[in-house]
Amino acid sequence: MEAKEWVAREVAHVRMDSREEGLSIGRKDGMRFSLAIMATIPKLIVANKNHEEIIATLVAKYNID
């Protein structure tokens, strides 16, 4: 195997490993975000917020659309 081919394969492996690690981090962050939202909803319901108020609060608090 030529050095150029070896380097190309190693770069491809590093890219795939980095991509997988990035996806894993993204999934963990997304899960934390989802759990935070899910924990907020019951509190808003207990506070007698209606559907529209819950949505407005979530959009404002978590900067979602």
Order of alpha helices (4+ residues) and beta strands (2+ residues): alpha-alpha
